Amino acid sequence: MKKITIERSFSTTIEKVWEALTSEDKLKKWWCPTGMESSHISVDFKKDGVFRYSFKGSEGQEFWGRGVYQKIEQAKFLSFLDTFTDSQGNPVPSSHYGMSGEEIVEALVEFSFTEENGITKMTMVGENPHDDSILEDMKKGWNGMFDKLEELLKNE
């Protein structure tokens, strides 16, 4: 399975970046692609706990998903298995939302963090369970979310 890697640096402490990825209140402010809003976030932050989210588009369509936490190392590393779901939390294929793919797919998403001189570096590595045609859209989606994260961290 191909992977996508995105590195970002933030002018803040590792603890603030960590909180932005683990707090429902913070996630609601940035965990959605550009042009969408976060309509639901719930976090059960523990190994095998579930992170549920929904993105709502300008025309009202909602896209639901969940992450099941795999590994948590406080303020250093976080991973989860990500998949599309219906509004009840049941895994569904991407075709449920009008995209290609008839299989239910879980993709591993990993975040690692380091801090040096007040700058926190975040590296996100995510599996791409789809064909290469969606790779650029995936990068654009993640980077749009991370742009929102950067704005949130600047304004704290």
N, C-alpha and C positions, 0 to 999 in steps of 0.2 A: 504494500500500500504506500502510495506517495505521501510525502509530508510537506507541510507549509510551515516556514519559520519566520517569525516577525520579532524584531528586537526594537524596543523603545526605551528611552531614558526619560526620567521625570526628576525635576528639581525639588525633591522632597524626600522625606525619610522612608525607609523600607516599610515601617509600621503603617504609615498613611496609605501607601500603595496596597499593602496587604489588606487593610481594613476596607478599601474600596472594592476589593474582589471577594470579600467574605461577609459583608454587612448588607442585609436586605435594603436598608435605607439608602446606602451609597450605590448599590447596584441598580436600583430603580432609576437613578439619575443618568446612567450611561450605558447599561447593558442592552443596547438595541442598535441596529444599523441606522445609518443616516437616513433621514426622511421618515423614520418610524418612531413610535414611542413605546416605552416599556409599560405594558398594561398589567403585568403580574410578575412578581418575584417572590419566591419563598426559598429559604435556605435552612436545611438541617445539616449544620456544619460538623460532620464527623465522618469517619471512614464508613463507607456504604450508605451515608446519608444522601438525601436527594435535594438537588438544586433545581427548582422548576421556574420556568420563565415563559413569557409570551411577548411577542412583538406585534404591535398593531399599526397597520398602514393607514395612510390618509383616507383611503376609501373604506376603512372599517374591517378589512380582512385581518384575522389574527393568525399568527404562526406560533405554535406551542413547541416547547422542547424541554428536555431535562438533562441534567448531568448527575451521574452517580459518582460520588467522591471515591477515589481509589487510594490516593496517598496524600497525606497532609503533614508537612514539616513546617511548623509555625514560622511565618515570615520568610521562608526560604524556597519552598516547593509546594505545589498544589497540582493535582491531576484529577480528571474526571472523565468518565465515558459519556459522551454526548450523543443524543438521538432526538429525532423529531417525535412528538407525541400528539395525541388529540388533547382536547381541553380537560379530559379526565386523568391525563398522565399515562395513558396506554401508548406504548411505542407504535408508530406508524411509518410506512415508507414515505420517501420524499414525494412520491406521486400524489399522496394525500393533499399536498399543497400545490399541485400543478407542475411539479418539477419531474425530471426524469428519474427513474429508479423505482422498481417494484418491490425491493427487498427492504426489510428493516435493518438499518445499519447503525452500529455504535462506533463512534470515532474517539480515540484517545486524544485528549487535549491536556497539555502539560505547561505549567507556568513555573519558571524559576526566577529568583530575585537575588540581586547583590546590591550592596550600597557602598559607595566610596565618596568621601568628601561631600556628603549631602545630596549626592545624585544616586537615584535608584535605577538600576538597569533591570528591565523585565524582558525575558525571552519566552515567547509562546511558541510551542511546537504542536501542531495539530495534524492529525491524519486526514488525508483527503480520500474518503471512501468512494468518491465519484470519479468520473473520467476527467481528463485534463481540461476539458472545455469550461469547467466551473472554477478552475484554480484562480484565475484573475478576479472573478466575482467574490470568491472566498477572501482573498487578500484585501480587496476593496472593503468588504463588509467588516472584517476584523479591524482594519486601520481606521475606518470611520468610527467604530466603537472606541478604539484607543484614543482617537482625537477628542472624543467626548470625555474620556477618562482624564486626559491631560488638562482639559478646561476645568473639570471638577477639582482636580488637585491644585491647580493654580489659584482657584478662588476660595480655598479652605483657609 
